[in-house]
């Protein structure tokens, strides 16, 4: 349940990614495909970060994390 409810909220993108990775170990069936993992990660980001990532339609998790970090740096 904690993973299902995970949102970036007050966390930095880096902190969110660490927590996402830790909790995702308990949700392997939900994230069996990399695209599912990527979508779930993006969905949990703050709206101002997420809105900048959506146009890229990222399907690779590492690229989504990298882009989110870039967006955060430029805010």
KOLTOR-922721 format. One record per residue: x, y, z of N, C-alpha, C in turn; residue in one letter. Coordinates in nm, 3 decimals, always signed. Atoms other than C-alpha are relative to their C-alpha. Example, Ala and Ser with C-alpha at 12.3 -4.5 7.8 and 13.67 -1.06 7.14 Angstrom:
BEGIN
<<+0.089; -0.119; +0.000>; <+1.230; -0.450; +0.780>; <+0.090; +0.120; +0.000>; "a">,
<<-0.082; -0.119; -0.006>; <+1.367; -0.106; +0.714>; <-0.077; +0.109; +0.073>; "s">,
***
This chain:
BEGIN
<<+0.083; -0.120; +0.000>; <+0.000; +0.000; +0.000>; <+0.086; +0.126; +0.000>; "x">,
<<-0.086; -0.119; -0.005>; <+0.282; +0.242; +0.080>; <+0.052; +0.034; -0.139>; "x">,
<<-0.048; -0.025; +0.136>; <+0.418; +0.198; -0.272>; <-0.111; +0.057; -0.086>; "x">,
<<+0.114; -0.046; +0.080>; <+0.074; +0.247; -0.427>; <-0.028; +0.148; +0.025>; "x">,
<<+0.030; -0.138; -0.039>; <+0.036; +0.578; -0.240>; <+0.120; +0.094; -0.011>; "x">,
<<-0.122; -0.081; +0.003>; <+0.391; +0.703; -0.296>; <-0.011; +0.116; -0.098>; "x">,
<<-0.003; -0.123; +0.081>; <+0.412; +1.061; -0.424>; <+0.126; +0.076; +0.039>; "x">,
<<-0.119; -0.078; -0.028>; <+0.704; +1.299; -0.446>; <-0.024; +0.100; +0.113>; "x">,
<<+0.036; -0.099; -0.101>; <+0.531; +1.565; -0.234>; <+0.117; +0.091; +0.035>; "x">,
<<-0.106; -0.089; -0.049>; <+0.802; +1.739; -0.027>; <+0.141; -0.051; -0.029>; "x">,
<<-0.130; +0.059; +0.029>; <+1.085; +1.511; -0.143>; <+0.064; +0.061; -0.125>; "x">,
<<-0.067; -0.034; +0.125>; <+1.347; +1.603; -0.400>; <-0.021; -0.116; -0.096>; "x">,
<<+0.012; +0.109; +0.097>; <+1.343; +1.397; -0.719>; <+0.093; -0.114; +0.041>; "x">,
<<-0.094; +0.104; -0.042>; <+1.650; +1.211; -0.593>; <-0.053; -0.080; +0.119>; "x">,
<<+0.056; +0.069; -0.117>; <+1.488; +1.131; -0.257>; <-0.120; -0.086; -0.039>; "x">,
<<+0.116; +0.075; +0.048>; <+1.168; +1.023; -0.432>; <+0.044; -0.126; -0.075>; "x">,
<<-0.049; +0.114; +0.078>; <+1.363; +0.796; -0.668>; <+0.055; -0.109; +0.092>; "x">,
<<-0.055; +0.096; -0.095>; <+1.544; +0.629; -0.376>; <-0.114; -0.075; +0.069>; "x">,
<<+0.115; +0.062; -0.068>; <+1.216; +0.565; -0.192>; <-0.079; -0.087; -0.098>; "x">,
<<+0.070; +0.076; +0.104>; <+1.049; +0.450; -0.516>; <+0.071; -0.133; -0.024>; "x">,
<<-0.079; +0.122; +0.024>; <+1.330; +0.200; -0.576>; <-0.011; -0.096; +0.119>; "x">,
<<+0.010; +0.085; -0.119>; <+1.319; +0.072; -0.217>; <-0.135; -0.070; +0.006>; "x">,
<<+0.135; +0.056; -0.012>; <+0.942; +0.022; -0.217>; <-0.041; -0.086; -0.120>; "x">,
<<+0.038; +0.075; +0.120>; <+0.920; -0.112; -0.572>; <+0.037; -0.148; +0.010>; "x">,
<<-0.036; +0.141; -0.021>; <+1.085; -0.433; -0.455>; <-0.119; -0.082; +0.048>; "x">,
<<+0.118; +0.068; -0.053>; <+0.753; -0.516; -0.289>; <-0.117; +0.001; -0.099>; "x">,
<<+0.108; -0.011; +0.099>; <+0.551; -0.444; -0.603>; <+0.046; -0.050; -0.136>; "x">,
<<-0.057; +0.052; +0.124>; <+0.731; -0.652; -0.864>; <-0.105; -0.033; -0.105>; "x">,
<<+0.104; +0.037; +0.097>; <+0.408; -0.775; -1.023>; <-0.061; +0.123; -0.067>; "x">,
<<+0.054; -0.124; +0.058>; <+0.287; -0.418; -1.076>; <+0.096; +0.063; -0.099>; "x">,
<<-0.103; -0.065; +0.080>; <+0.613; -0.322; -1.241>; <+0.079; -0.100; -0.083>; "x">,
<<-0.071; +0.105; +0.072>; <+0.697; -0.628; -1.446>; <+0.063; +0.050; -0.130>; "x">,
<<-0.055; -0.059; +0.122>; <+0.759; -0.416; -1.756>; <+0.064; +0.135; +0.032>; "x">,
<<-0.068; -0.128; -0.026>; <+1.000; -0.121; -1.764>; <-0.092; +0.118; -0.028>; "x">,
<<+0.093; -0.109; +0.032>; <+0.733; +0.095; -1.925>; <-0.097; +0.025; +0.116>; "x">,
<<+0.089; -0.014; -0.115>; <+0.500; +0.027; -1.628>; <+0.072; +0.070; +0.115>; "x">,
<<-0.081; -0.062; -0.106>; <+0.776; +0.119; -1.383>; <+0.019; +0.149; -0.029>; "x">,
<<-0.023; -0.139; +0.040>; <+0.848; +0.439; -1.576>; <-0.127; +0.083; +0.017>; "x">,
<<+0.127; -0.072; -0.012>; <+0.482; +0.543; -1.594>; <-0.035; +0.024; +0.146>; "x">,
<<+0.032; -0.014; -0.142>; <+0.435; +0.480; -1.222>; <+0.089; +0.104; +0.066>; "x">,
<<-0.093; -0.099; -0.054>; <+0.745; +0.684; -1.138>; <-0.044; +0.141; -0.039>; "x">,
<<+0.041; -0.132; +0.049>; <+0.632; +0.977; -1.353>; <-0.131; +0.043; +0.064>; "x">,
<<+0.130; -0.031; -0.060>; <+0.277; +0.960; -1.215>; <+0.014; +0.051; +0.144>; "x">,
<<-0.020; -0.040; -0.139>; <+0.414; +1.008; -0.860>; <+0.074; +0.131; +0.020>; "x">,
<<-0.074; -0.126; -0.009>; <+0.615; +1.320; -0.940>; <-0.093; +0.117; +0.028>; "x">,
<<+0.076; -0.124; -0.018>; <+0.501; +1.669; -0.840>; <-0.052; +0.044; -0.136>; "x">,
<<+0.063; -0.038; +0.127>; <+0.270; +1.813; -1.104>; <+0.088; +0.091; -0.085>; "x">,
<<-0.085; -0.091; +0.078>; <+0.518; +2.085; -1.205>; <+0.117; -0.072; -0.067>; "x">,
<<-0.106; +0.081; +0.063>; <+0.785; +1.822; -1.278>; <-0.064; -0.093; -0.102>; "x">,
<<+0.069; +0.096; +0.088>; <+0.546; +1.565; -1.426>; <-0.045; +0.065; -0.130>; "x">,
<<+0.053; -0.066; +0.121>; <+0.394; +1.816; -1.670>; <+0.109; +0.027; -0.103>; "x">,
<<-0.111; -0.024; +0.093>; <+0.737; +1.882; -1.819>; <+0.052; -0.131; -0.062>; "x">,
<<-0.046; +0.129; +0.051>; <+0.806; +1.508; -1.867>; <-0.099; -0.065; -0.096>; "x">,
<<+0.104; +0.067; +0.079>; <+0.475; +1.401; -2.022>; <+0.021; +0.013; -0.151>; "x">,
<<-0.018; -0.009; +0.146>; <+0.550; +1.542; -2.371>; <+0.107; -0.093; -0.058>; "x">,
<<-0.108; +0.087; +0.048>; <+0.859; +1.319; -2.395>; <-0.043; -0.145; -0.014>; "x">,
<<+0.051; +0.137; +0.004>; <+0.653; +0.998; -2.353>; <+0.111; -0.101; +0.028>; "x">,
<<-0.113; +0.084; -0.038>; <+0.947; +0.835; -2.177>; <-0.046; -0.141; +0.036>; "x">,
<<+0.033; +0.139; -0.027>; <+0.941; +0.456; -2.162>; <+0.114; -0.074; +0.070>; "x">,
<<-0.116; +0.060; -0.066>; <+1.284; +0.391; -2.010>; <+0.017; +0.069; +0.136>; "x">,
<<-0.003; -0.053; -0.136>; <+1.303; +0.434; -1.632>; <+0.117; +0.094; +0.023>; "x">,
<<-0.119; -0.083; -0.026>; <+1.658; +0.571; -1.620>; <-0.009; +0.135; -0.072>; "x">,
<<+0.018; -0.126; +0.073>; <+1.572; +0.833; -1.883>; <-0.101; +0.090; +0.071>; "x">,
<<+0.100; -0.078; -0.073>; <+1.267; +0.942; -1.684>; <+0.061; +0.063; +0.125>; "x">,
<<-0.066; -0.052; -0.120>; <+1.475; +0.981; -1.367>; <+0.094; +0.114; -0.038>; "x">,
<<-0.095; -0.100; +0.047>; <+1.744; +1.172; -1.555>; <-0.071; +0.130; -0.040>; "x">,
<<+0.075; -0.117; +0.046>; <+1.490; +1.406; -1.716>; <-0.065; +0.072; +0.117>; "x">,
<<+0.063; -0.061; -0.118>; <+1.309; +1.464; -1.384>; <+0.103; +0.078; +0.080>; "x">,
<<-0.108; -0.071; -0.071>; <+1.639; +1.558; -1.218>; <+0.037; +0.127; -0.074>; "x">,
<<-0.032; -0.117; +0.082>; <+1.713; +1.796; -1.505>; <-0.107; +0.109; +0.016>; "x">,
<<+0.110; -0.095; -0.018>; <+1.371; +1.959; -1.476>; <+0.008; +0.066; +0.136>; "x">,
<<-0.010; -0.054; -0.136>; <+1.414; +1.999; -1.101>; <+0.114; +0.101; +0.012>; "x">,
<<-0.113; -0.093; -0.004>; <+1.755; +2.163; -1.147>; <-0.033; +0.134; -0.066>; "x">,
<<+0.034; -0.121; +0.075>; <+1.604; +2.413; -1.389>; <-0.121; +0.076; +0.054>; "x">,
<<+0.116; -0.067; -0.061>; <+1.315; +2.512; -1.161>; <+0.044; +0.115; +0.089>; "x">,
***
